[in-house]
């Protein structure tokens, strides 16, 4: 028995020493960074959480290109406007991959658009953009749908009669119904439990990015997959979401018309046309994931940004008042709102951009992977290396924003009050992997925000001077739950 214990101890020591030596050898070829521990890397010093503020602080010590170790995996972190823009735009092709982690493979495999790679990603994204354009993206026909749903949101707010309300649920339901009308061809009641389960499952998967167990799972999948930890509940929810989408697909297959009416119709038609082609990527597994990706890209981010928008308007009544005066002056009471109107509304447009910048909802952005060897600021980055572009370090870069840690719409206005674009405005990322839902999100947010500000003045509930502006660090940067009074104008 004593001999067995000695052999086990010797084996553990051998594994630790071997891992330490391997890590030391790899470190020589990587950008500098905090010293990792054997096996767990920098997870302990990071508190098992990769937070953008921590990475901004590490950049002050190690430079704008540095390495952290998530378990046994080295990750290159990019920090600051010039570094991130250069990488994502000038090296867009080289950094067009997504890291394939054990956890992402459980959820998505190599399907869909957001987390797939290679030809699958290119073909699914190309087809997705084509189908969305055919369904009205970039045209007023889609904006009319968004306008219709925004009217539903206004009615939900009016029904509260100016009483204190939590805007989160009505915003989430209405935003989800925009993408639902495009993908499924119909909207859902806010009381539809199956639809709400699907949305909750998507949010749960997004939130796993910040859960400590997700880091440990990716570092030690063979061990974690056998332990009764929180991930099992998320896995079950995710399977329910997939089943819900499959049910919608079956309904569409049974009622497929000659002329496609929605995204699923377009995709099923493409599947028919490529039947018998063994190399075709158009199959049900990809369709299910693309649908879920469209909800990923088109629901949670817009919902969260709108929640921040109402919070900031409530806390900054002087800014809210200026937006309302501009909307009244330019659009009046009866004119419908279209995305093109933003060009006549420089202050409103500036406020919208500042909300997106300051709320910083994506934080780190979605990780990239180097698909071919490249050089970033003198460092050779090998193929297969994971890369984190710290988008927060761009949106808060003191070299590009006069008051980066303050809510200030003047960041997007010149001295004459005209709207100006800023190169450090990258809330959707950049390059080949720029957010798939960017265009729809911009249109939705403009129409929803402008419609709400034309119809209501937002005030804090009685007895509350200011709503909390600090973040809840989830999959996106969420505001704390709050209530607000929507006073009809």
C-alpha positions as CSV (number, residue, x, y, z in Angstrom):
1,X,0.0,0.0,0.0
2,X,2.8,2.3,0.9
3,X,4.5,1.6,-2.4
4,X,1.3,2.4,-4.4
5,X,1.1,5.7,-2.6
6,X,4.7,6.5,-3.5
7,X,4.1,5.6,-7.1
8,X,1.0,7.8,-7.3
9,X,2.8,10.7,-5.7
10,X,5.7,10.3,-8.1
11,X,3.3,10.2,-11.1
12,X,1.6,13.4,-9.9
13,X,5.0,15.1,-9.5
14,X,6.1,13.9,-12.9
15,X,3.0,15.2,-14.6
16,X,3.3,18.6,-12.9
17,X,7.0,18.9,-13.8
18,X,6.4,17.9,-17.4
19,X,3.5,20.3,-17.7
20,X,5.6,23.1,-16.1
21,X,8.5,22.5,-18.6
22,X,6.1,22.3,-21.6
23,X,4.5,25.6,-20.4
24,X,7.9,27.2,-20.0
25,X,8.9,26.2,-23.6
26,X,5.7,27.6,-25.0
27,X,5.9,30.8,-23.1
28,X,9.2,31.7,-24.9
29,X,7.3,32.0,-28.1
30,X,4.3,33.9,-26.8
31,X,3.8,37.6,-26.0
32,X,4.5,38.4,-22.3
33,X,1.9,38.1,-19.6
34,X,1.3,37.2,-16.0
35,X,3.1,34.0,-14.8
36,X,0.9,31.0,-15.1
37,X,0.7,28.1,-12.6
38,X,1.0,24.5,-13.8
39,X,-2.3,23.0,-14.9
40,X,-4.6,25.9,-14.0
41,X,-2.6,28.7,-15.7
42,X,-3.9,32.1,-14.7
43,X,-7.4,31.0,-13.7
44,X,-6.7,31.4,-10.0
45,X,-5.3,35.0,-10.3
46,X,-8.3,35.8,-12.6
47,X,-10.8,34.4,-10.0
48,X,-11.9,32.0,-12.8
49,X,-13.4,35.0,-14.6
50,X,-12.1,36.8,-17.7
51,X,-13.2,40.4,-17.0
52,X,-12.4,43.3,-19.4
53,X,-11.3,45.6,-16.6
54,X,-8.8,43.0,-15.3
55,X,-7.4,42.8,-18.8
56,X,-7.2,46.6,-19.2
57,X,-5.2,46.6,-15.9
58,X,-2.9,43.8,-17.1
59,X,-2.2,45.7,-20.3
60,X,-0.6,48.5,-18.2
61,X,2.0,46.0,-17.1
62,X,2.4,43.7,-20.0
63,X,1.6,45.9,-23.1
64,X,-1.3,45.9,-25.5
65,X,-0.6,42.4,-26.8
66,X,-0.1,39.9,-24.0
67,X,-0.9,36.3,-23.0
68,X,-3.1,34.8,-20.3
69,X,-3.5,31.0,-19.7
70,X,-6.9,29.6,-19.2
71,X,-5.9,26.3,-17.8
72,X,-3.6,24.6,-20.3
73,X,-4.6,27.0,-23.1
74,X,-2.7,30.2,-23.9
75,X,-4.9,33.1,-25.1
76,X,-3.6,36.3,-26.8
77,X,-5.3,39.5,-25.5
78,X,-5.5,42.6,-27.6
79,X,-6.0,45.9,-25.9
80,X,-6.5,49.5,-27.0
81,X,-8.0,51.1,-30.1
82,X,-5.1,50.9,-32.6
83,X,-4.1,47.4,-31.6
84,X,-7.6,46.0,-31.8
85,X,-8.5,47.8,-35.1
86,X,-5.2,46.7,-36.7
87,X,-5.8,43.1,-35.7
88,X,-9.5,42.9,-36.7
89,X,-9.3,44.9,-39.9
90,X,-5.8,44.6,-41.2
91,X,-5.5,40.9,-40.2
92,X,-9.2,40.1,-40.7
93,X,-8.7,37.0,-42.7
94,X,-6.0,35.5,-40.4
95,X,-8.2,36.1,-37.3
96,X,-11.5,34.9,-38.9
97,X,-11.7,31.7,-36.8
98,X,-13.6,30.9,-33.7
99,X,-11.9,28.8,-30.9
100,X,-13.5,25.4,-30.7
101,X,-13.8,24.7,-27.0
102,X,-15.2,21.6,-25.4
103,X,-18.2,23.6,-24.1
104,X,-18.9,25.3,-27.5
105,X,-18.9,21.9,-29.2
106,X,-21.5,20.6,-26.7
107,X,-23.8,23.5,-27.5
108,X,-23.2,24.3,-31.2
109,X,-20.8,21.8,-32.7
110,X,-19.4,23.3,-35.9
111,X,-22.8,24.5,-37.1
112,X,-24.4,27.8,-37.7
113,X,-22.8,31.2,-38.2
114,X,-21.6,32.6,-34.9
115,X,-19.3,29.8,-33.7
116,X,-18.6,27.8,-36.9
117,X,-15.5,27.8,-38.9
118,X,-14.1,27.4,-42.4
119,X,-16.5,26.7,-45.3
120,X,-19.4,26.0,-43.0
121,X,-19.2,29.5,-41.6
122,X,-18.6,31.2,-45.0
123,X,-21.5,29.5,-46.7
124,X,-23.9,29.8,-43.8
125,X,-23.1,33.5,-43.4
126,X,-23.3,34.2,-47.1
127,X,-26.7,32.5,-47.4
128,X,-28.0,34.1,-44.2
129,X,-27.2,37.6,-45.5
130,X,-28.8,36.8,-48.8
131,X,-32.0,35.5,-47.2
132,X,-32.2,38.4,-44.8
133,X,-31.9,40.9,-47.6
134,X,-34.7,39.1,-49.5
135,X,-36.8,39.4,-46.3
136,X,-36.3,43.2,-46.2
137,X,-33.0,43.9,-44.4
138,X,-31.9,47.3,-45.5
139,X,-35.3,48.1,-46.9
140,X,-38.4,49.9,-45.6
141,X,-40.4,46.8,-45.7
142,X,-38.5,45.4,-42.7
143,X,-38.6,48.7,-40.9
144,X,-42.4,48.7,-41.2
145,X,-42.4,45.3,-39.3
146,X,-40.2,46.9,-36.6
147,X,-42.4,49.9,-36.4
148,X,-45.5,47.6,-35.9
149,X,-43.8,45.8,-33.1
150,X,-42.6,49.0,-31.5
151,X,-46.2,50.1,-31.4
152,X,-47.0,47.0,-29.4
153,X,-44.2,48.1,-26.9
154,X,-45.7,51.5,-26.6
155,X,-49.1,50.0,-25.8
156,X,-47.6,47.9,-23.1
157,X,-46.0,51.0,-21.6
158,X,-49.2,53.0,-21.8
159,X,-51.1,50.3,-20.0
160,X,-49.1,51.0,-16.9
161,X,-50.5,54.6,-16.7
162,X,-47.2,56.2,-15.5
163,X,-46.8,53.8,-12.6
164,X,-43.4,52.4,-11.7
165,X,-42.7,49.3,-13.9
166,X,-39.8,47.0,-14.8
167,X,-39.3,47.5,-18.6
168,X,-37.2,44.4,-19.1
169,X,-39.8,41.8,-19.9
170,X,-41.9,43.9,-22.4
171,X,-38.8,45.1,-24.1
172,X,-37.4,41.5,-24.4
173,X,-40.7,40.1,-25.7
174,X,-41.1,42.8,-28.4
175,X,-37.5,42.7,-29.6
176,X,-37.7,38.9,-29.8
177,X,-40.8,39.2,-31.9
178,X,-39.0,41.3,-34.5
179,X,-36.6,38.5,-35.3
180,X,-39.4,35.9,-34.8
181,X,-41.4,37.5,-37.5
182,X,-38.4,37.3,-39.9
183,X,-37.3,33.8,-39.0
184,X,-40.6,32.0,-38.2
185,X,-43.0,34.3,-40.1
186,X,-45.1,35.1,-37.1
187,X,-45.0,36.7,-33.6
188,X,-45.6,35.2,-30.2
189,X,-47.6,36.2,-27.2
190,X,-45.6,37.2,-24.2
191,X,-47.4,34.4,-22.4
192,X,-46.2,31.7,-24.8
193,X,-44.2,29.5,-22.4
194,X,-42.3,27.5,-25.0
195,X,-41.1,30.6,-26.8
196,X,-40.0,32.1,-23.5
197,X,-38.2,28.9,-22.6
198,X,-36.2,29.2,-25.9
199,X,-35.2,32.8,-25.2
200,X,-34.3,31.9,-21.6
201,X,-32.1,29.0,-22.9
202,X,-30.3,31.3,-25.3
203,X,-29.6,33.8,-22.5
204,X,-28.4,30.9,-20.3
205,X,-25.9,29.8,-22.9
206,X,-24.7,33.4,-23.4
207,X,-24.2,33.7,-19.6
208,X,-22.1,30.6,-19.4
209,X,-19.2,32.7,-20.8
210,X,-18.8,34.3,-17.4
211,X,-19.5,31.2,-15.2
212,X,-16.5,29.8,-13.3
213,X,-17.5,26.3,-14.2
214,X,-17.3,27.0,-18.0
215,X,-13.6,27.9,-17.7
216,X,-12.9,24.7,-15.7
217,X,-15.1,22.7,-18.1
218,X,-13.0,23.8,-21.1
219,X,-9.8,23.2,-19.2
220,X,-10.8,19.7,-17.9
221,X,-13.8,18.5,-20.0
222,X,-13.3,14.7,-19.3
223,X,-13.6,15.4,-15.5
224,X,-16.2,18.1,-15.6
225,X,-18.6,16.2,-17.9
226,X,-18.8,13.5,-15.2
227,X,-19.6,15.9,-12.3
228,X,-23.2,17.0,-11.2
229,X,-22.5,20.7,-11.6
230,X,-24.7,23.6,-12.9
231,X,-23.9,22.9,-16.6
232,X,-26.4,20.0,-16.7
233,X,-29.4,22.4,-16.3
234,X,-28.1,24.6,-19.1
235,X,-27.6,21.5,-21.3
236,X,-31.2,20.5,-20.7
237,X,-32.6,24.0,-21.4
238,X,-30.5,24.1,-24.6
239,X,-32.0,20.8,-25.9
240,X,-35.5,22.2,-25.3
241,X,-34.6,25.2,-27.4
242,X,-33.3,23.0,-30.2
243,X,-36.5,20.9,-30.0
244,X,-38.6,24.0,-30.2
245,X,-36.8,25.2,-33.4
246,X,-37.2,21.7,-34.9
247,X,-40.9,21.8,-34.2
248,X,-41.1,25.1,-36.1
249,X,-39.2,23.5,-39.0
250,X,-41.6,20.6,-39.1
251,X,-44.5,23.0,-39.3
252,X,-42.9,24.9,-42.1
253,X,-42.1,21.7,-44.0
254,X,-45.8,20.7,-43.8
255,X,-47.0,24.1,-45.1
256,X,-44.2,25.1,-47.5
257,X,-45.5,27.5,-50.1
258,X,-44.1,28.2,-53.6
259,X,-42.9,31.6,-52.5
260,X,-40.7,31.7,-49.3
261,X,-42.3,33.8,-46.6
262,X,-39.6,33.7,-43.9
263,X,-36.1,32.6,-43.2
264,X,-36.9,29.0,-42.5
265,X,-38.8,28.8,-45.9
266,X,-35.7,30.2,-47.7
267,X,-33.5,27.6,-46.0
268,X,-35.8,24.7,-46.6
269,X,-35.9,25.7,-50.3
270,X,-32.1,25.7,-50.4
271,X,-32.0,22.3,-48.8
272,X,-34.3,21.0,-51.5
273,X,-32.2,22.4,-54.2
274,X,-29.0,20.8,-52.9
275,X,-30.5,17.4,-52.1
276,X,-28.1,14.6,-53.1
277,X,-25.0,16.8,-52.9
278,X,-22.9,15.2,-50.2
279,X,-20.8,18.3,-49.8
280,X,-23.8,20.6,-49.2
281,X,-23.8,22.3,-45.8
282,X,-27.5,23.0,-46.0
283,X,-29.0,20.5,-43.6
284,X,-31.3,20.5,-40.6
285,X,-28.5,20.7,-38.0
286,X,-27.2,23.9,-39.5
287,X,-30.6,25.3,-40.0
288,X,-31.4,24.8,-36.3
289,X,-28.2,26.5,-35.2
290,X,-28.5,29.4,-37.7
291,X,-32.0,30.1,-36.3
292,X,-30.7,30.1,-32.8
293,X,-27.7,32.3,-33.9
294,X,-30.2,34.8,-35.4
295,X,-31.9,35.0,-32.0
296,X,-28.4,35.3,-30.4
297,X,-27.5,38.2,-32.6
298,X,-30.9,39.8,-32.8
299,X,-32.5,39.6,-29.4
300,X,-30.4,39.8,-26.2
301,X,-28.0,42.5,-27.3
302,X,-30.7,44.9,-28.5
303,X,-32.9,44.2,-25.4
304,X,-30.0,44.9,-23.1
305,X,-29.0,48.1,-24.9
306,X,-32.6,49.4,-24.7
307,X,-32.7,48.7,-21.0
308,X,-29.5,50.8,-20.6
309,X,-31.0,53.5,-22.8
310,X,-34.1,54.0,-20.6
311,X,-31.9,53.9,-17.5
312,X,-29.5,56.6,-18.9
313,X,-32.4,58.8,-20.1
314,X,-34.0,58.6,-16.6
315,X,-30.7,59.5,-14.9
316,X,-29.9,62.3,-17.4
317,X,-33.2,64.2,-17.8
318,X,-31.4,67.1,-19.5
319,X,-30.2,64.8,-22.3
320,X,-33.6,63.2,-22.6
321,X,-35.2,66.6,-22.9
322,X,-32.8,67.6,-25.8
323,X,-33.6,64.3,-27.6
324,X,-37.3,64.9,-27.3
325,X,-37.1,68.5,-28.5
326,X,-35.1,67.4,-31.6
327,X,-37.6,64.6,-32.4
328,X,-40.5,67.0,-32.0
329,X,-38.9,69.7,-34.1
330,X,-37.8,67.4,-37.0
331,X,-40.5,64.7,-37.0
332,X,-43.5,66.3,-35.4
333,X,-46.3,64.1,-34.0
334,X,-47.6,62.1,-36.9
335,X,-44.6,61.3,-39.1
336,X,-43.5,57.6,-39.1
337,X,-39.9,57.0,-38.0
338,X,-37.5,55.3,-40.5
339,X,-33.8,54.6,-40.1
340,X,-33.0,57.2,-42.8
341,X,-34.3,59.9,-40.4
342,X,-31.2,59.5,-38.2
343,X,-29.4,61.8,-40.7
344,X,-31.8,64.6,-39.8
345,X,-31.4,64.0,-36.0
346,X,-27.7,64.5,-35.2
347,X,-28.2,64.8,-31.4
348,X,-30.5,61.8,-31.1
349,X,-28.0,59.8,-33.3
350,X,-25.2,60.9,-31.0
351,X,-27.1,59.9,-27.9
352,X,-27.8,56.4,-29.4
353,X,-24.2,55.9,-30.2
354,X,-23.1,57.0,-26.8
355,X,-25.6,54.6,-25.2
356,X,-24.0,51.8,-27.2
357,X,-20.5,52.9,-26.3
358,X,-21.0,53.6,-22.6
359,X,-23.2,50.5,-21.9
360,X,-20.4,48.4,-23.5
361,X,-22.7,45.4,-23.4
362,X,-20.4,42.9,-25.2
363,X,-17.3,43.6,-23.0
364,X,-14.6,41.4,-24.6
365,X,-16.4,40.6,-27.8
366,X,-16.6,37.0,-29.1
367,X,-13.2,35.3,-29.1
368,X,-11.3,34.8,-32.4
369,X,-8.9,32.1,-33.5
370,X,-5.9,32.5,-35.7
371,X,-6.5,30.4,-38.9
372,X,-3.0,31.0,-40.3
373,X,0.2,32.3,-38.8
374,X,0.4,36.0,-38.6
375,X,2.3,38.8,-36.8
376,X,0.7,41.3,-34.4
377,X,2.9,44.2,-33.2
378,X,6.0,42.2,-33.8
379,X,4.7,39.0,-32.1
380,X,4.3,35.9,-34.2
381,X,0.9,34.3,-33.5
382,X,0.7,30.6,-34.5
383,X,-2.2,29.0,-36.3
384,X,-4.8,27.7,-33.9
385,X,-4.1,30.3,-31.2
386,X,-7.1,31.8,-29.4
387,X,-7.3,35.7,-29.5
388,X,-9.4,37.9,-27.2
389,X,-10.0,41.4,-28.8
390,X,-10.9,43.5,-25.7
391,X,-13.6,45.7,-27.2
392,X,-14.0,47.5,-23.9
393,X,-10.5,48.8,-24.1
394,X,-11.4,50.5,-27.4
395,X,-14.7,52.0,-26.2
396,X,-13.0,53.3,-23.1
397,X,-9.7,54.2,-24.7
398,X,-8.6,57.5,-23.1
399,X,-6.6,58.4,-26.2
400,X,-9.8,58.5,-28.3
401,X,-12.5,59.7,-25.9
402,X,-12.5,63.0,-24.1
403,X,-14.4,61.5,-21.1
404,X,-14.3,57.8,-21.6
405,X,-15.8,56.9,-18.2
406,X,-18.7,59.3,-18.4
407,X,-21.9,59.3,-20.4
408,X,-21.3,62.1,-22.8
409,X,-23.1,62.4,-26.2
410,X,-20.7,65.2,-27.2
411,X,-18.3,62.4,-28.1
412,X,-20.2,62.1,-31.4
413,X,-20.8,65.7,-32.2
414,X,-18.5,68.4,-33.7
415,X,-18.5,72.0,-32.6
416,X,-21.3,72.8,-35.0
417,X,-23.5,70.1,-33.5
418,X,-23.1,67.7,-36.5
419,X,-22.9,64.0,-36.0
420,X,-19.4,62.5,-36.4
421,X,-18.4,58.9,-36.7
422,X,-15.4,57.8,-34.4
423,X,-12.9,55.1,-35.3
424,X,-12.9,53.9,-31.7
425,X,-16.7,53.0,-31.9
426,X,-16.5,49.3,-32.3
427,X,-19.4,47.8,-30.2
428,X,-20.1,45.2,-32.9
429,X,-16.5,44.3,-33.6
430,X,-15.0,44.6,-37.1
431,X,-13.6,42.6,-40.0
432,X,-14.9,39.4,-41.4
433,X,-16.4,38.3,-38.1
434,X,-18.2,41.6,-37.4
435,X,-21.6,40.9,-35.6
436,X,-23.9,39.2,-38.1
437,X,-26.9,41.1,-36.6
438,X,-25.3,44.6,-36.7
439,X,-27.5,46.1,-39.4
440,X,-30.7,44.9,-37.9
441,X,-29.7,45.9,-34.4
442,X,-28.9,49.4,-35.6
443,X,-32.3,49.8,-37.3
444,X,-34.2,48.3,-34.4
445,X,-32.5,50.3,-31.7
446,X,-33.0,53.6,-33.6
447,X,-36.8,53.0,-34.2
448,X,-37.5,51.6,-30.8
449,X,-35.6,54.3,-28.9
450,X,-37.0,57.2,-31.0
451,X,-40.5,55.9,-30.7
452,X,-40.2,55.5,-26.9
453,X,-38.8,59.0,-26.4
454,X,-41.5,60.6,-28.6
455,X,-44.2,59.0,-26.6
456,X,-42.9,59.1,-23.0
457,X,-40.8,60.9,-20.5
458,X,-38.9,58.5,-18.3
459,X,-38.6,59.3,-14.6
460,X,-37.4,57.4,-11.5
461,X,-40.0,56.0,-9.1
462,X,-41.0,58.2,-6.2
463,X,-38.3,58.3,-3.5
464,X,-35.5,57.3,-5.9
465,X,-33.1,60.0,-7.0
466,X,-30.9,58.0,-9.4
467,X,-30.9,54.4,-10.8
468,X,-27.8,52.3,-10.4
469,X,-25.4,52.4,-13.3
470,X,-22.9,49.7,-12.3
471,X,-22.9,46.5,-14.3
472,X,-23.9,42.9,-13.6
473,X,-21.2,41.0,-15.4
474,X,-23.2,38.2,-17.2
475,X,-22.8,37.0,-20.8
476,X,-23.5,40.7,-21.7
477,X,-23.1,43.6,-19.3
478,X,-26.5,43.9,-17.8
479,X,-28.0,46.8,-15.7
480,X,-29.3,45.9,-12.3
481,X,-33.1,45.3,-12.3
482,X,-34.8,48.6,-12.0
483,X,-38.3,50.2,-12.2
484,X,-39.1,53.4,-14.1
485,X,-42.1,55.6,-14.7
486,X,-43.1,56.1,-18.3
487,X,-45.1,59.3,-18.3
488,X,-47.1,59.8,-21.5
489,X,-46.2,63.0,-23.3
